[in-house]
Amino acid sequence: MAQFNGTWEDREMDPSMGPFLDAIGLGEFKEKYAGARTTVTYEVNGDKWKISYLNSLYPDKPMVYEIEIGKSFDGKGPDGSDVKTVFTVVSDSEIKEDEKTNFEDGKDRSFVITRKVNGDVMDVVIEAVSANAKMTGKMYRKK
């Protein structure tokens, strides 16, 4: 799990984002999210993780979560949306997040997010459970 430690950033929009947003009913937000970039910092201490997210759409609203692997936690997104998530360790280099959120439009949605580290690259797969849609992306370790 220590492979997650550090700061990660995405550098471009994945082409699967547009169709994914359409499938989950958020197609009207494609332009808004197209240029958004996220930086995530992980501080791993056994089963206790501190995760800090900063999205370029909300630069003055960083989100900091202190979570325990395998236990549910409730949080807020930068847009005020409710977020409920459980993190599970798949392997030393892979985690899975089961997340429920209501985004900006107030509609509840469920996602399974898989993050897998390979050196300085993290592959991210977001699956929308009810919409049968998938978005992929990459994050890069910030040096």
DSSP file with accessible surface (Angstrom, degrees, kcal/mol):
  #  RESIDUE AA STRUCTURE BP1 BP2  ACC     N-H-->O    O-->H-N    N-H-->O    O-->H-N    TCO  KAPPA ALPHA  PHI   PSI    X-CA   Y-CA   Z-CA
    1    1 A M    >         0   0   40      0, 0.0     3,-2.1     0, 0.0     4,-0.3   0.000 360.0 360.0 360.0 -21.3    0.0    0.0    0.0
    2    2 A A  G >   +     0   0   65      1,-0.3     3,-1.4     2,-0.2    42,-0.1   0.721 360.0  78.5 -62.4 -18.7    3.0    2.3    0.5
    3    3 A Q  G 3  S+     0   0   70     89,-0.5    -1,-0.3     1,-0.3    90,-0.1   0.732  87.4  59.1 -61.8 -21.5    3.1    2.6   -3.3
    4    4 A F  G <  S+     0   0    0     -3,-2.1    38,-0.4    88,-0.2    -1,-0.3   0.721  78.5 115.4 -78.4 -22.8    0.2    5.1   -3.1
    5    5 A N    <   +     0   0   58     -3,-1.4     2,-0.2    -4,-0.3    38,-0.2  -0.167  59.6  37.3 -51.1 138.6    2.2    7.5   -0.8
    6    6 A G  E    S-A   42   0A  29     36,-2.3    36,-2.7   135,-0.1     2,-0.4  -0.632  95.2 -48.8 117.2-172.5    2.8   10.8   -2.4
    7    7 A T  E     -A   41   0A  39    135,-0.4   135,-3.5    34,-0.2     2,-0.3  -0.869  46.7-170.7-109.2 134.6    1.1   13.3   -4.7
    8    8 A W  E     -AB  40 141A   0     32,-3.4    32,-2.9    -2,-0.4     2,-0.3  -0.924   1.6-172.0-124.1 146.6   -0.5   12.3   -8.0
    9    9 A E  E     -AB  39 140A  48    131,-2.3   131,-3.1    -2,-0.3     2,-0.3  -0.990  20.0-133.9-140.0 145.8   -1.9   14.4  -10.8
   10   10 A D        -     0   0   38     28,-1.9   129,-0.2    -2,-0.3     3,-0.1  -0.694  15.4-169.5 -90.9 154.9   -3.9   13.9  -13.9
   11   11 A R        +     0   0  128    127,-0.4     2,-0.3     1,-0.3    -1,-0.1   0.547  60.9  16.4-122.5 -14.0   -2.7   15.7  -17.0
   12   12 A E  S    S-     0   0   99    126,-0.3     2,-0.4    24,-0.0    -1,-0.3  -0.987  78.6 -96.0-156.0 160.2   -5.4   15.3  -19.6
   13   13 A M        -     0   0   77     -2,-0.3   124,-0.1    21,-0.2    21,-0.1  -0.657  40.9-126.3 -79.2 132.1   -9.0   14.4  -20.1
   14   14 A D    >   -     0   0   44     -2,-0.4     3,-2.3     1,-0.1     4,-0.4  -0.596  15.5-125.9 -75.7 139.1   -9.5   10.8  -21.0
   15   15 A P  T 3  S+     0   0  109      0, 0.0     3,-0.4     0, 0.0    -1,-0.1   0.746 107.4  66.5 -58.5 -20.9  -11.6   10.4  -24.2
   16   16 A S  T 3> S+     0   0   30    120,-0.3     4,-1.8     1,-0.2     5,-0.2   0.606  81.1  81.8 -76.7  -7.4  -13.9    8.1  -22.3
   17   17 A M  H <> S+     0   0   28     -3,-2.3     4,-2.8     2,-0.2     5,-0.2   0.919  86.5  51.5 -66.0 -45.4  -15.1   11.0  -20.1
   18   18 A G  H  > S+     0   0   13     -3,-0.4     4,-2.3    -4,-0.4     5,-0.2   0.965 113.6  41.9 -58.6 -55.1  -17.6   12.5  -22.5
   19   19 A P  H  > S+     0   0   84      0, 0.0     4,-2.4     0, 0.0    -1,-0.2   0.870 113.9  54.9 -60.7 -34.5  -19.5    9.2  -23.2
   20   20 A F  H  X S+     0   0   10     -4,-1.8     4,-1.9     2,-0.2    -2,-0.2   0.947 108.0  47.5 -63.5 -47.4  -19.3    8.3  -19.5
   21   21 A L  H  <>S+     0   0   13     -4,-2.8     5,-3.1     1,-0.2     6,-0.6   0.899 111.8  51.5 -62.5 -38.7  -20.9   11.6  -18.4
   22   22 A D  H ><5S+     0   0   85     -4,-2.3     3,-1.4     4,-0.3     5,-0.3   0.944 109.0  51.0 -59.5 -46.3  -23.7   11.1  -21.1
   23   23 A A  H 3<5S+     0   0   51     -4,-2.4    -2,-0.2     1,-0.3    -1,-0.2   0.829 111.3  46.3 -65.0 -32.2  -24.4    7.6  -19.8
   24   24 A I  T 3<5S-     0   0   12     -4,-1.9    -1,-0.3    -5,-0.1    -2,-0.2   0.365 120.4-104.9 -94.6   7.6  -24.7    8.7  -16.1
   25   25 A G  T < 5S+     0   0   39     -3,-1.4    -3,-0.2    -4,-0.3     3,-0.2   0.695  95.3 105.0  83.9  19.5  -27.0   11.7  -17.0
   26   26 A L    > < +     0   0    2     -5,-3.1     3,-2.3    -6,-0.2    -4,-0.3   0.048  31.4 124.7-118.7  26.9  -24.4   14.4  -16.6
   27   27 A G  G >   +     0   0   19     -6,-0.6     3,-1.8    -5,-0.3     4,-0.3   0.819  65.9  67.2 -56.5 -30.8  -23.7   15.2  -20.3
   28   28 A E  G 3  S+     0   0  159      1,-0.3    -1,-0.3    -3,-0.2     4,-0.3   0.691  97.1  55.9 -65.4 -14.2  -24.6   18.9  -19.7
   29   29 A F  G <> S+     0   0   31     -3,-2.3     4,-2.4     1,-0.2    -1,-0.3   0.362  74.4 103.6 -99.3   6.1  -21.5   19.2  -17.5
   30   30 A K  H <> S+     0   0   79     -3,-1.8     4,-1.6     1,-0.2    -1,-0.2   0.908  82.5  46.2 -56.0 -48.0  -19.0   17.9  -20.2
   31   31 A E  H  > S+     0   0  183     -4,-0.3     4,-0.6    -3,-0.2    -1,-0.2   0.913 111.9  52.1 -62.2 -42.0  -17.7   21.4  -21.0
   32   32 A K  H  4 S+     0   0   79     -4,-0.3     3,-0.4     1,-0.2    -1,-0.2   0.922 117.3  37.3 -59.8 -45.3  -17.3   22.3  -17.3
   33   33 A Y  H >< S+     0   0   35     -4,-2.4     3,-1.2     1,-0.2    -1,-0.2   0.632  93.8  88.9 -84.3 -13.4  -15.3   19.1  -16.5
   34   34 A A  H 3< S+     0   0   39     -4,-1.6    -1,-0.2     1,-0.3   -21,-0.2   0.867  98.4  32.1 -55.9 -41.3  -13.3   19.0  -19.8
   35   35 A G  T 3< S+     0   0   54     -4,-0.6    -1,-0.3    -3,-0.4    -2,-0.1   0.409  91.3 122.8 -98.2   3.6  -10.5   21.2  -18.5
   36   36 A A    <   -     0   0   10     -3,-1.2     2,-0.4    -4,-0.1    -3,-0.0  -0.402  40.5-167.7 -70.8 139.7  -10.6   20.1  -14.9
   37   37 A R        -     0   0   75     -2,-0.1    19,-2.9   -26,-0.0     2,-0.4  -0.974   4.2-153.3-127.0 145.4   -7.5   18.7  -13.3
   38   38 A T  E     - C   0  55A  33     -2,-0.4   -28,-1.9    17,-0.2     2,-0.4  -0.939   6.5-164.4-123.0 140.1   -7.2   16.8  -10.0
   39   39 A T  E     -AC   9  54A  39     15,-2.5    15,-2.4    -2,-0.4     2,-0.4  -0.985  11.9-171.3-118.9 131.5   -4.3   16.4   -7.6
   40   40 A V  E     -AC   8  53A   1    -32,-2.9   -32,-3.4    -2,-0.4     2,-0.5  -0.990   6.6-163.8-126.3 132.4   -4.5   13.7   -5.0
   41   41 A T  E     -AC   7  52A  36     11,-2.5    11,-2.5    -2,-0.4     2,-0.5  -0.976   6.8-162.4-116.7 127.2   -2.1   13.2   -2.1
   42   42 A Y  E     -AC   6  51A   2    -36,-2.7   -36,-2.3    -2,-0.5     2,-0.5  -0.919  10.3-174.4-108.1 133.4   -2.0    9.9   -0.2
   43   43 A E  E     - C   0  50A 100      7,-2.3     7,-2.3    -2,-0.5     2,-0.5  -0.949  17.2-164.6-123.4 105.2   -0.5    9.5    3.2
   44   44 A V  E     + C   0  49A  25     -2,-0.5     2,-0.3     5,-0.2     5,-0.2  -0.814  20.9 167.2-100.4 127.2   -0.6    5.8    4.1
   45   45 A N  E >   - C   0  48A 133      3,-2.5     3,-1.9    -2,-0.5     2,-0.2  -0.754  66.8 -72.2-135.5  82.8   -0.1    4.6    7.6
   46   46 A G  T 3  S-     0   0   43     -2,-0.3    -1,-0.2     1,-0.3    23,-0.0  -0.461 113.6 -13.4  66.0-126.5   -1.2    0.9    7.7
   47   47 A D  T 3  S+     0   0   88     -2,-0.2    22,-2.7    -3,-0.1     2,-0.6   0.478 123.5  86.0 -86.0  -2.8   -5.0    0.8    7.5
   48   48 A K  E <   -CD  45  68A 124     -3,-1.9    -3,-2.5    20,-0.2     2,-0.4  -0.893  59.3-179.4-104.0 122.5   -5.3    4.6    8.2
   49   49 A W  E     -CD  44  67A   5     18,-2.6    18,-2.8    -2,-0.6     2,-0.5  -0.952  21.4-154.8-121.9 141.2   -5.1    6.8    5.2
   50   50 A K  E     -CD  43  66A  73     -7,-2.3    -7,-2.3    -2,-0.4     2,-0.5  -0.976  19.3-172.5-111.0 123.4   -5.2   10.6    4.8
   51   51 A I  E     -CD  42  65A   0     14,-3.0    14,-2.9    -2,-0.5     2,-0.5  -0.978   5.9-168.5-123.0 123.1   -6.3   11.5    1.3
   52   52 A S  E     -CD  41  64A  28    -11,-2.5   -11,-2.5    -2,-0.5     2,-0.4  -0.957   5.1-169.9-115.2 124.2   -6.3   15.1    0.1
   53   53 A Y  E     -CD  40  63A  28     10,-3.2    10,-2.7    -2,-0.5     2,-0.4  -0.924   7.1-178.1-112.3 139.3   -8.0   16.0   -3.2
   54   54 A L  E     -C   39   0A  70    -15,-2.4   -15,-2.5    -2,-0.4     2,-0.4  -0.980   7.2-166.5-136.0 122.3   -7.7   19.4   -5.0
   55   55 A N  E >   -C   38   0A  31      3,-0.4     3,-1.8    -2,-0.4     6,-0.3  -0.908  25.1-133.0-109.9 137.9   -9.7   20.0   -8.2
   56   56 A S  T 3  S+     0   0   59    -19,-2.9   -18,-0.1    -2,-0.4    -1,-0.1   0.713 106.0  62.7 -63.5 -20.2   -8.9   22.9  -10.5
   57   57 A L  T 3  S+     0   0   55      1,-0.3    -1,-0.3   -20,-0.2     3,-0.1   0.760 117.1  28.6 -72.1 -25.0  -12.7   23.7  -10.7
   58   58 A Y  S X  S+     0   0   34     -3,-1.8     3,-2.2     1,-0.1    -3,-0.4  -0.508  71.8 161.7-132.1  63.9  -12.7   24.4   -6.9
   59   59 A P  T 3  S+     0   0   89      0, 0.0    -1,-0.1     0, 0.0    -3,-0.1   0.744  77.6  49.6 -64.9 -19.5   -9.2   25.5   -6.1
   60   60 A D  T 3  S+     0   0  129      1,-0.2    -4,-0.1    -3,-0.1    -6,-0.0   0.267 101.9  67.7-100.1  12.0  -10.2   27.1   -2.8
   61   61 A K    <   +     0   0  106     -3,-2.2    -6,-0.2    -6,-0.3    -1,-0.2  -0.501  63.9 177.7-130.6  66.3  -12.1   23.9   -1.6
   62   62 A P        -     0   0   84      0, 0.0     2,-0.5     0, 0.0    -8,-0.2  -0.365  21.4-139.8 -66.3 148.2   -9.6   21.1   -1.0
   63   63 A M  E     -D   53   0A  31    -10,-2.7   -10,-3.2     2,-0.0     2,-0.5  -0.956  17.9-173.4-110.7 128.7  -11.1   17.9    0.4
   64   64 A V  E     -D   52   0A  76     -2,-0.5     2,-0.4   -12,-0.2   -12,-0.2  -0.990   3.4-176.2-124.9 121.6   -9.3   16.0    3.1
   65   65 A Y  E     -D   51   0A  27    -14,-2.9   -14,-3.0    -2,-0.5     2,-0.6  -0.967  15.7-159.8-118.6 134.5  -10.5   12.6    4.2
   66   66 A E  E     +D   50   0A 149     -2,-0.4     2,-0.3   -16,-0.2   -16,-0.2  -0.964  30.8 173.5-110.3 111.8   -9.1   10.5    7.0
   67   67 A I  E     -D   49   0A   8    -18,-2.8   -18,-2.6    -2,-0.6     2,-0.5  -0.776  31.4-140.1-120.8 161.6  -10.3    7.0    6.3
   68   68 A E  E >   -D   48   0A  64      3,-0.4     3,-2.2    -2,-0.3    19,-0.3  -0.994  37.7-107.0-121.2 128.0   -9.8    3.5    7.6
   69   69 A I  T 3  S+     0   0   24    -22,-2.7    19,-0.2    -2,-0.5     3,-0.1  -0.249 103.2  14.9 -54.6 132.7   -9.5    0.7    5.1
   70   70 A G  T 3  S+     0   0   51     17,-3.2     2,-0.4     1,-0.2    -1,-0.3   0.329 104.8 103.5  86.2  -6.2  -12.7   -1.4    5.1
   71   71 A K  S <  S-     0   0  121     -3,-2.2    16,-0.5    16,-0.2    -3,-0.4  -0.905  72.2-117.9-113.9 139.2  -14.8    1.1    7.0
   72   72 A S        -     0   0   63     -2,-0.4     2,-0.3    14,-0.1    14,-0.2  -0.374  31.9-173.8 -69.8 142.8  -17.4    3.3    5.6
   73   73 A F  E     -E   85   0A  31     12,-2.0    12,-2.2    -2,-0.1     2,-0.4  -0.991  16.3-140.4-138.0 151.0  -17.0    7.1    5.8
   74   74 A D  E     +E   84   0A 114     -2,-0.3     2,-0.2    10,-0.2    10,-0.2  -0.902  32.1 154.3-107.9 137.6  -19.2   10.0    4.9
   75   75 A G  E     -E   83   0A  17      8,-3.2     8,-2.5    -2,-0.4     2,-0.4  -0.821  35.6-111.1-145.8-174.4  -17.8   13.2    3.3
   76   76 A K  E     -E   82   0A 117     -2,-0.2     6,-0.2     6,-0.2     5,-0.1  -0.974  21.3-134.0-126.8 141.3  -18.6   16.1    1.1
   77   77 A G    >   -     0   0   10      4,-2.9     3,-2.1    -2,-0.4     6,-0.0  -0.421  37.2-100.7 -82.4 168.6  -17.5   16.9   -2.4
   78   78 A P  T 3  S+     0   0   27      0, 0.0    -1,-0.1     0, 0.0    -2,-0.0   0.766 124.9  55.6 -65.7 -20.0  -16.3   20.4   -3.2
   79   79 A D  T 3  S-     0   0   45      2,-0.0    -2,-0.0   -18,-0.0     0, 0.0   0.371 125.8-101.7 -90.6   4.2  -19.7   21.2   -4.8
   80   80 A G  S <  S+     0   0   43     -3,-2.1     2,-0.0     1,-0.3    24,-0.0   0.415  73.4 147.6  92.2  -1.1  -21.4   20.2   -1.5
   81   81 A S        -     0   0    9      1,-0.1    -4,-2.9    -5,-0.1     2,-0.3  -0.321  51.7-112.1 -68.3 149.9  -22.5   16.8   -2.7
   82   82 A D  E     -E   76   0A  79     -6,-0.2    20,-1.1    21,-0.2     2,-0.4  -0.645  33.0-168.0 -81.2 139.6  -22.7   13.9   -0.2
   83   83 A V  E     -EF  75 101A  14     -8,-2.5    -8,-3.2    -2,-0.3     2,-0.4  -0.998  10.9-177.4-132.5 128.6  -20.1   11.2   -0.6
   84   84 A K  E     +EF  74 100A  97     16,-2.7    16,-2.7    -2,-0.4     2,-0.3  -0.996  19.3 169.6-125.9 124.3  -20.2    7.8    1.1
   85   85 A T  E     -EF  73  99A   3    -12,-2.2   -12,-2.0    -2,-0.4     2,-0.4  -0.980  27.7-162.4-140.5 147.4  -17.2    5.5    0.4
   86   86 A V  E     - F   0  98A  42     12,-1.8    12,-2.4    -2,-0.3     2,-0.4  -1.000  18.1-151.8-125.8 125.7  -15.6    2.3    1.5
   87   87 A F  E     - F   0  97A   3    -16,-0.5   -17,-3.2    -2,-0.4     2,-0.4  -0.828  12.4-172.4 -96.2 138.0  -12.0    1.6    0.5
   88   88 A T  E     - F   0  96A  55      8,-2.8     8,-2.8    -2,-0.4     2,-0.6  -0.991  21.8-130.2-129.4 136.6  -10.7   -1.9    0.1
   89   89 A V  E     + F   0  95A  47     -2,-0.4     6,-0.2     6,-0.2     3,-0.1  -0.771  23.8 176.5 -86.5 124.0   -7.2   -3.1   -0.5
   90   90 A V  E     -     0   0A  79      4,-2.5     2,-0.3    -2,-0.6     5,-0.2   0.825  69.2 -28.4 -90.3 -43.4   -7.0   -5.5   -3.4
   91   91 A S  E >  S- F   0  94A  48      3,-1.9     3,-1.2   -90,-0.0    -1,-0.4  -0.912  79.2 -76.4-157.4-178.3   -3.2   -5.8   -3.3
   92   92 A D  T 3  S+     0   0   90     -2,-0.3   -89,-0.5     1,-0.3   -88,-0.2   0.755 133.7  33.5 -61.5 -20.7   -0.1   -3.8   -2.3
   93   93 A S  T 3  S+     0   0   22      1,-0.1    24,-3.0   -90,-0.1     2,-0.4   0.317 113.5  64.8-117.2   7.3   -0.6   -1.7   -5.6
   94   94 A E  E <   +FG  91 116A  42     -3,-1.2    -4,-2.5    22,-0.2    -3,-1.9  -0.994  49.4 178.3-140.6 134.9   -4.4   -1.7   -6.0
   95   95 A I  E     -FG  89 115A   0     20,-2.4    20,-2.5    -2,-0.4     2,-0.4  -0.916  13.7-150.5-127.5 157.2   -7.3   -0.3   -4.1
   96   96 A K  E     -FG  88 114A  72     -8,-2.8    -8,-2.8    -2,-0.3     2,-0.5  -0.984   6.2-159.7-127.4 137.3  -11.0   -0.3   -4.8
   97   97 A E  E     -FG  87 113A   1     16,-3.0    16,-2.8    -2,-0.4     2,-0.7  -0.983   5.9-159.6-118.2 126.3  -13.5    2.3   -3.7
   98   98 A D  E     -FG  86 112A  62    -12,-2.4   -12,-1.8    -2,-0.5     2,-0.4  -0.940  29.6-179.2-100.4 113.8  -17.3    1.6   -3.5
   99   99 A E  E     -FG  85 111A  36     12,-2.9    12,-3.1    -2,-0.7     2,-0.4  -0.938  25.9-170.5-126.1 140.8  -18.8    5.1   -3.6
  100  100 A K  E     +FG  84 110A 125    -16,-2.7   -16,-2.7    -2,-0.4     2,-0.3  -0.992  23.8 157.6-123.7 132.5  -22.2    6.6   -3.5
  101  101 A T  E     -FG  83 109A   6      8,-2.4     8,-2.7    -2,-0.4   -18,-0.2  -0.971  39.4-146.5-149.3 163.0  -22.7   10.3   -4.3
  102  102 A N     >  -     0   0   28    -20,-1.1     4,-1.2    -2,-0.3     5,-0.5   0.365  34.7-161.4-116.1   5.5  -25.3   12.7   -5.4
  103  103 A F  T >4  -     0   0   54    -21,-0.3     3,-1.0     1,-0.2   -21,-0.2   0.206  49.5 -50.7  43.0-167.8  -23.2   15.2   -7.5
  104  104 A E  T 34 S+     0   0   67      1,-0.2    -1,-0.2     2,-0.1    -2,-0.0   0.728 135.1  57.7 -72.3 -25.2  -24.4   18.7   -8.4
  105  105 A D  T 34 S-     0   0   51      2,-0.2    -1,-0.2    -3,-0.1    -2,-0.2   0.496 106.2-122.5 -88.3  -2.6  -27.7   17.5   -9.8
  106  106 A G    <<  +     0   0   48     -4,-1.2     2,-0.4    -3,-1.0    -3,-0.2   0.445  66.5 133.5  81.6  -1.6  -28.8   15.8   -6.5
  107  107 A K        -     0   0  134     -5,-0.5    -1,-0.2     1,-0.1     2,-0.2  -0.705  58.0-120.4 -87.1 133.1  -29.3   12.4   -8.1
  108  108 A D        +     0   0  139     -2,-0.4     2,-0.3    -3,-0.1    -6,-0.2  -0.485  36.4 176.5 -72.6 137.5  -27.8    9.5   -6.2
  109  109 A R  E     -G  101   0A  21     -8,-2.7    -8,-2.4    -2,-0.2     2,-0.4  -0.988  20.1-143.1-140.4 149.9  -25.3    7.4   -8.2
  110  110 A S  E     -G  100   0A  36     -2,-0.3    19,-1.8   -10,-0.2    20,-0.5  -0.932  20.7-179.8-116.3 139.0  -23.1    4.4   -7.3
  111  111 A F  E     -GH  99 128A   8    -12,-3.1   -12,-2.9    -2,-0.4     2,-0.5  -0.962  23.4-150.7-134.6 150.8  -19.5    3.9   -8.6
  112  112 A V  E     -GH  98 127A  31     15,-2.2    15,-2.7    -2,-0.3     2,-0.5  -0.994  22.2-168.0-117.9 120.3  -16.8    1.4   -8.2
  113  113 A I  E     -GH  97 126A   9    -16,-2.8   -16,-3.0    -2,-0.5     2,-0.5  -0.949   3.5-167.0-114.4 124.9  -13.4    3.1   -8.6
  114  114 A T  E     -GH  96 125A  27     11,-2.7    11,-2.4    -2,-0.5     2,-0.5  -0.945   2.5-172.1-113.1 131.5  -10.2    1.0   -9.0
  115  115 A R  E     -GH  95 124A  21    -20,-2.5   -20,-2.4    -2,-0.5     2,-0.4  -0.992   4.2-178.4-124.8 125.4   -6.8    2.5   -8.7
  116  116 A K  E     -GH  94 123A 100      7,-2.4     7,-2.9    -2,-0.5     2,-0.4  -0.988  14.1-147.8-130.4 124.9   -3.7    0.5   -9.6
  117  117 A V  E     + H   0 122A   4    -24,-3.0     2,-0.4    -2,-0.4     5,-0.2  -0.750  17.7 174.4 -94.6 133.5   -0.1    1.8   -9.2
  118  118 A N  E >   - H   0 121A 124      3,-3.1     3,-1.4    -2,-0.4     2,-0.4  -0.853  68.1 -60.9-134.6  93.6    2.6    0.7  -11.6
  119  119 A G  T 3  S-     0   0   43     -2,-0.4    -1,-0.0     1,-0.2     0, 0.0  -0.506 120.5 -12.3  68.8-118.7    5.7    2.7  -10.7
  120  120 A D  T 3  S+     0   0   64     -2,-0.4    21,-2.4    -3,-0.1     2,-0.4   0.158 123.4  82.2-102.0  16.8    4.9    6.4  -11.3
  121  121 A V  E <   -HI 118 140A  45     -3,-1.4    -3,-3.1    19,-0.2     2,-0.5  -0.980  57.9-162.3-124.3 135.0    1.7    5.8  -13.1
  122  122 A M  E     -HI 117 139A   0     17,-3.0    17,-2.4    -2,-0.4     2,-0.4  -0.976  10.7-149.2-116.0 119.5   -1.7    5.1  -11.5
  123  123 A D  E     -HI 116 138A  57     -7,-2.9    -7,-2.4    -2,-0.5     2,-0.4  -0.761  15.5-163.7 -85.4 132.6   -4.4    3.6  -13.7
  124  124 A V  E     -HI 115 137A  13     13,-2.9    13,-2.1    -2,-0.4     2,-0.4  -0.974  10.1-175.9-122.8 128.9   -7.9    4.7  -12.7
  125  125 A V  E     -HI 114 136A  38    -11,-2.4   -11,-2.7    -2,-0.4     2,-0.5  -0.995   4.6-167.9-124.5 124.9  -11.1    3.0  -13.7
  126  126 A I  E     -HI 113 135A  33      9,-3.2     9,-2.6    -2,-0.4     2,-0.5  -0.967   5.0-169.3-114.2 120.5  -14.5    4.4  -12.7
  127  127 A E  E     -HI 112 134A  78    -15,-2.7   -15,-2.2    -2,-0.5     2,-0.8  -0.945  16.3-144.7-111.9 127.0  -17.5    2.2  -13.3
  128  128 A A  E  >> -HI 111 133A   4      5,-2.9     5,-1.2    -2,-0.5     4,-1.1  -0.832  14.3-156.4 -88.6 111.6  -21.0    3.6  -12.9
  129  129 A V  T >45S+     0   0   90    -19,-1.8     3,-0.6    -2,-0.8    -1,-0.2   0.939  86.0  35.9 -58.7 -53.8  -22.9    0.6  -11.5
  130  130 A S  T 345S+     0   0  107    -20,-0.5    -1,-0.2     1,-0.2   -19,-0.1   0.794 120.0  47.5 -76.4 -25.5  -26.5    1.5  -12.5
  131  131 A A  T 345S-     0   0   34      2,-0.1    -1,-0.2  -107,-0.0    -2,-0.2   0.504  97.3-133.2 -93.1  -5.7  -25.6    3.0  -15.9
  132  132 A N  T <<5 +     0   0  157     -4,-1.1     2,-0.3    -3,-0.6    -3,-0.2   0.932  60.4 136.5  52.2  48.6  -23.3    0.2  -17.0
  133  133 A A  E   < - I   0 128A  15     -5,-1.2    -5,-2.9  -113,-0.0     2,-0.4  -0.923  38.3-159.2-127.4 153.8  -20.7    2.8  -18.1
  134  134 A K  E     - I   0 127A 123     -2,-0.3     2,-0.4    -7,-0.2    -7,-0.2  -0.991   6.2-170.5-137.7 140.3  -16.9    3.0  -17.6
  135  135 A M  E     - I   0 126A  36     -9,-2.6    -9,-3.2    -2,-0.4     2,-0.3  -0.990  10.7-163.2-127.0 137.9  -14.3    5.8  -17.7
  136  136 A T  E     + I   0 125A  60     -2,-0.4     2,-0.3   -11,-0.2  -120,-0.3  -0.839  16.6 153.3-117.4 158.4  -10.6    5.2  -17.6
  137  137 A G  E     - I   0 124A  20    -13,-2.1   -13,-2.9    -2,-0.3     2,-0.4  -0.972  29.9-123.0-166.8 176.4   -7.7    7.6  -16.8
  138  138 A K  E     - I   0 123A  88     -2,-0.3  -127,-0.4  -126,-0.3     2,-0.3  -0.978  11.0-162.4-133.7 145.2   -4.2    7.9  -15.6
  139  139 A M  E     - I   0 122A  12    -17,-2.4   -17,-3.0    -2,-0.4     2,-0.4  -0.938  14.5-145.3-122.1 151.5   -2.6    9.8  -12.8
  140  140 A Y  E     -BI   9 121A  48   -131,-3.1  -131,-2.3    -2,-0.3   -19,-0.2  -0.951  22.1-109.3-122.6 137.1    1.1   10.5  -12.6
  141  141 A R  E     -B    8   0A  55    -21,-2.4     2,-0.4    -2,-0.4  -133,-0.3  -0.423  34.9-129.9 -64.4 129.0    3.3   10.8   -9.5
  142  142 A K              0   0  109   -135,-3.5  -135,-0.4    -2,-0.2    -1,-0.1  -0.679 360.0 360.0 -82.0 131.6    4.3   14.4   -9.0
  143  143 A K              0   0  194     -2,-0.4    -1,-0.0  -137,-0.1  -137,-0.0  -0.697 360.0 360.0-109.6 360.0    8.0   14.7   -8.5
